[in-house]
Amino acid sequence: QVQLVESGGGLVQAGGSLRLSCAASGDNFSINTMSWYRQTPGKQRDLVAQITSGGSTNYADSVRGRFTISRDNAKNTLYLQMNSLKPEDTAVYYCNAFILVRLRNYWGQGIQVTVSS
């Protein structure tokens, strides 16, 4: 099993910054793609950003230029630096890890980010 634990969420004013972290632990494994998703009540979980084990990144249009995803493979930790936050960024943010050899996705428990106007 793989456990993912997010941290760094909270309440921030519009225009502010937050940095989310996601620490992965568990079996001896090699994580391929890691991602951040977010979800608001009554809506589907949407991809925010993802990064491959080689460092290639992809962003949702709504966050490109404001958010930066990164990972420390040695520490099995994923990060999301969020700048110029907007009220519409308010959501529960989830960490996701995909392990190709298992063809399986793992999810964190989610962490609340609230941006006040």
Residue pairs with C-beta under 8 A, 6 or more apart in sequence:
1 26
1 27
2 24
2 25
2 26
2 27
2 29
2 31
2 97
2 99
2 106
3 24
3 25
3 26
3 106
4 22
4 23
4 24
4 95
4 96
4 97
4 106
4 107
4 108
4 109
5 22
5 23
5 25
5 108
5 109
6 20
6 21
6 22
6 93
6 94
6 95
6 108
6 109
6 110
6 111
7 20
7 21
7 22
7 23
7 111
8 18
8 19
8 20
8 21
8 111
9 18
9 20
9 93
9 111
9 112
9 113
10 18
10 112
10 113
10 114
11 114
11 115
11 116
12 18
12 85
12 113
12 114
12 115
12 116
13 115
13 116
14 85
14 86
14 87
14 115
14 116
14 117
15 84
15 85
16 85
16 115
17 81
17 82
17 83
17 84
17 85
18 82
18 85
18 113
19 79
19 80
19 81
19 82
20 36
20 79
20 80
20 82
20 93
20 95
20 111
20 113
21 77
21 78
21 79
22 34
22 36
22 77
22 78
22 79
22 95
22 108
23 75
23 76
23 77
24 31
24 34
24 76
24 77
24 78
24 97
24 106
25 76
29 99
29 102
30 53
30 99
30 101
31 53
31 76
31 97
31 98
31 99
32 52
32 53
32 98
32 99
32 100
33 50
33 51
33 52
33 53
33 97
33 98
34 50
34 51
34 71
34 78
34 95
34 96
34 97
34 98
35 47
35 48
35 49
35 50
35 51
35 95
35 96
35 97
35 98
36 47
36 48
36 49
36 50
36 69
36 78
36 80
36 93
36 94
36 95
36 96
37 45
37 46
37 47
37 48
37 93
37 94
37 96
38 45
38 46
38 48
38 89
38 91
38 92
38 93
38 94
38 113
39 45
39 46
39 91
39 92
39 94
39 110
40 90
40 91
40 92
45 94
46 60
47 58
47 60
48 59
48 60
48 63
48 67
48 80
48 93
49 57
49 58
49 59
49 60
49 63
49 67
49 69
49 80
50 57
50 58
50 69
50 96
51 57
51 58
51 69
51 70
51 71
51 78
53 73
55 71
57 69
59 67
59 69
62 88
63 82
63 89
66 82
66 83
66 84
66 85
67 80
67 81
67 82
67 83
68 80
68 81
68 83
69 78
69 79
69 80
69 81
70 78
70 79
70 81
71 77
71 78
71 79
72 79
78 95
78 97
80 93
82 89
82 113
85 113
85 115
86 115
87 115
87 116
87 117
88 115
89 113
89 115
90 113
90 114
90 115
91 112
91 113
92 110
92 111
92 112
92 113
93 110
93 111
93 112
93 113
94 107
94 108
94 110
94 111
95 107
95 108
96 105
96 106
96 107
96 108
97 105
97 106
98 104
98 105
98 106
99 106
